[in-house]
Amino acid sequence: MRPDNLNNGLVAAEAFTDDERAAVYRAIETRRDVRDQFLSDPIPDDVLRRLLDAAHAAPSVGFMQPWNFILIRDETVRQSAWEAFSRANEEAEAMFPEEKRSTYRSLKLEGIRKAPLSICVTSDPDRAGPVVLGRTHNSRMDSYSTVCAVQNLWLAARAEGIGVGWVSIFRDEDVRALLGIPQRVEIVAWLCLGYVDQLYGEPELAIKGWRQRLPLEELVFKDGWGQK
């Protein structure tokens, strides 16, 4: 938009209808991190475009839009990614106390191989130049903006009946080498996507006893840290 049109860019803001509002909250409340329940059905191109459009509509500080989306369907590449994950997963298991390791092993993390599509989401800190409006005093704002894109995609996927799993257990250099990602570009997320016909009614980690959702009241402070 040109500067002389800035005053003409406003449009009417209206609250959603009851049904529209309920659909938004349903997507938020029933979103799950899917690990193993993926179906093999491919995601049609038009549906994938809607998901990417949703991600690209995310807010970004300074409108920098630092994200890229690497679409990975090739089984050989996904197998290599799974092998990298498996190596890191063994290292991760050893970091937990002995009494938690059996529970850790029970968490099936098969999305890389089972889901028909993976998306590696990256953040390019140079996308908007060296000085970015809103990033002048917090250099991580490009990463935070990219995470907003991930959340947008995740919620849109839930509305489409598509599950998403976020794989974070890998060595950065393994994925960087596998996909040819430049050193200056940050790897934010490896997402596994596929249709699902079942989801956990509550977060899987809560159901399996790994960790429970904290009461919201413990997390809301008033007018200062720790003040309730």
C-alpha positions in Angstrom: 0.0 0.0 0.0 1.4 3.4 -1.0 1.8 6.0 1.8 -0.9 8.3 0.2 -3.4 5.5 0.7 -2.7 4.7 4.3 -5.8 6.6 5.6 -8.1 4.7 3.3 -7.0 1.2 4.4 -9.4 0.7 7.3 -12.4 -1.6 6.9 -15.3 -2.4 9.3 -14.4 -4.7 12.2 -17.2 -7.0 13.2 -17.4 -9.7 15.8 -17.8 -13.3 14.5 -21.1 -15.0 14.6 -21.7 -17.5 17.4 -21.0 -20.4 15.0 -17.9 -18.8 13.6 -16.6 -18.0 17.1 -17.3 -21.5 18.3 -15.4 -23.0 15.3 -12.3 -20.9 16.1 -12.3 -22.0 19.8 -13.0 -25.6 18.8 -9.9 -25.6 16.6 -7.8 -24.2 19.4 -9.1 -26.5 22.1 -8.9 -29.8 20.1 -5.6 -29.2 18.4 -3.2 -32.0 19.3 0.4 -32.8 18.7 0.0 -36.0 16.6 2.7 -38.6 16.9 1.4 -41.8 15.4 -2.1 -41.6 14.1 -1.5 -40.4 10.6 -3.3 -41.9 7.6 -1.5 -42.4 4.4 -3.9 -40.3 2.2 -2.0 -37.5 0.4 -2.9 -33.9 1.1 -4.4 -32.4 -2.0 -2.6 -29.4 -3.4 -5.5 -27.0 -2.9 -5.8 -28.0 0.8 -2.0 -27.6 1.3 -2.2 -24.2 -0.3 -4.9 -23.1 2.2 -2.7 -24.3 5.0 0.3 -22.4 3.7 -1.8 -19.3 3.1 -2.9 -19.5 6.7 0.7 -19.7 7.8 1.7 -16.8 5.6 -1.1 -14.7 7.1 0.6 -14.8 10.5 1.6 -11.7 12.3 5.3 -10.7 12.0 7.2 -8.0 13.7 8.0 -5.2 11.2 6.0 -7.3 8.7 9.4 -9.0 8.1 7.7 -12.4 7.1 10.9 -14.3 7.8 9.5 -17.8 7.2 10.1 -20.3 4.5 8.4 -23.7 4.1 10.3 -26.6 2.7 7.9 -29.3 1.6 9.2 -32.8 2.0 7.4 -35.7 0.4 10.4 -37.8 -0.8 10.5 -41.0 1.2 14.3 -41.2 1.0 14.7 -37.7 2.5 12.1 -38.5 5.2 13.9 -41.8 6.1 17.1 -39.9 6.5 15.3 -37.4 8.7 13.9 -40.2 10.8 17.4 -41.7 11.2 18.7 -38.3 12.4 15.7 -38.1 14.8 16.4 -41.6 16.1 20.0 -40.9 16.9 19.0 -37.7 18.8 16.1 -39.5 20.5 18.5 -42.1 22.0 20.5 -39.2 23.4 17.4 -37.5 24.7 16.1 -40.6 26.5 19.4 -40.9 28.4 18.9 -37.4 29.8 15.8 -38.3 31.8 15.8 -40.1 35.2 15.7 -43.9 34.9 12.1 -44.0 36.3 10.8 -41.9 33.4 12.6 -43.7 30.5 10.0 -46.4 30.1 7.3 -43.8 29.7 9.5 -41.9 27.3 10.0 -45.0 25.2 6.2 -45.6 25.1 5.6 -42.4 23.3 5.4 -43.3 19.7 7.1 -40.8 17.5 6.6 -42.2 14.0 5.2 -39.1 12.3 8.3 -38.6 10.0 7.8 -42.0 8.4 4.0 -42.3 8.6 2.8 -38.8 7.6 2.7 -38.3 3.9 4.2 -34.8 4.1 6.8 -33.0 6.3 7.3 -29.3 6.3 10.5 -27.8 7.6 9.8 -24.2 8.7 12.7 -21.9 8.8 13.3 -18.3 9.8 15.6 -15.9 7.7 16.8 -13.1 10.0 18.0 -11.1 7.0 14.7 -11.1 5.2 13.9 -7.5 6.0 17.4 -6.1 6.2 19.8 -5.4 9.1 17.5 -3.0 10.9 13.9 -4.2 11.3 11.0 -2.2 12.9 10.2 -3.8 16.2 13.4 -6.0 16.3 15.8 -3.2 17.2 15.8 -4.2 20.9 15.0 -7.9 20.7 16.9 -9.9 18.1 14.6 -13.0 18.5 11.5 -11.4 17.1 12.0 -13.0 13.7 11.9 -16.4 15.4 8.9 -15.6 17.4 7.1 -14.4 14.3 7.9 -17.7 12.6 6.3 -19.6 15.5 3.1 -17.6 14.9 3.1 -19.0 11.3 3.5 -22.5 12.7 0.5 -22.0 15.0 -1.6 -20.6 12.2 -0.9 -23.6 10.0 -1.6 -26.0 12.9 -5.0 -24.5 13.6 -5.9 -24.4 9.9 -4.9 -28.0 9.6 -7.2 -29.0 12.5 -10.1 -27.3 10.7 -9.2 -29.4 7.6 -9.1 -32.7 9.5 -5.3 -32.8 9.2 -3.1 -33.7 12.1 0.2 -32.0 12.8 3.2 -33.2 14.8 6.1 -31.0 15.7 9.4 -32.9 15.7 12.0 -31.0 17.8 14.4 -33.9 18.7 17.2 -33.7 16.2 20.7 -32.2 15.9 20.5 -29.0 14.0 23.4 -29.8 11.8 21.8 -33.1 10.6 18.7 -31.4 9.2 20.7 -28.4 7.9 22.9 -30.8 5.9 20.0 -33.0 4.7 18.0 -30.0 3.3 20.8 -27.7 2.3 19.8 -24.9 4.7 22.2 -22.0 4.9 24.0 -21.5 8.3 22.5 -18.1 8.8 18.9 -19.4 8.5 17.3 -20.8 11.7 15.5 -24.1 11.7 12.3 -23.5 13.7 10.2 -26.6 13.2 9.9 -29.9 11.5 6.2 -30.6 11.1 4.6 -33.9 10.1 1.2 -33.5 8.4 -1.4 -36.0 7.4 -5.1 -36.7 7.6 -6.3 -38.3 10.9 -9.5 -40.0 11.8 -8.7 -40.2 15.6 -7.2 -37.7 18.0 -6.7 -37.9 21.7 -9.4 -36.1 23.7 -6.8 -34.5 25.9 -3.1 -33.9 25.2 -1.3 -37.3 24.8 1.4 -36.4 27.3 -1.3 -35.7 29.9 -3.2 -38.9 29.2 0.0 -41.0 29.4 1.1 -39.4 32.7 4.1 -37.4 31.4 2.8 -34.0 32.5 -0.5 -32.4 33.3 -1.9 -29.0 32.2 -1.3 -26.3 34.7 -4.2 -24.4 36.2 -4.5 -21.1 34.4 -4.9 -19.3 37.7 -1.3 -20.1 38.6 -0.1 -18.5 35.4 -1.9 -15.1 35.5 -0.2 -12.3 37.4 -1.6 -8.8 38.0 0.5 -5.7 37.6 3.8 -7.5 38.3 5.6 -10.8 38.4 4.1 -13.2 40.9 1.3 -10.9 42.0 -2.1 -12.4 42.1 
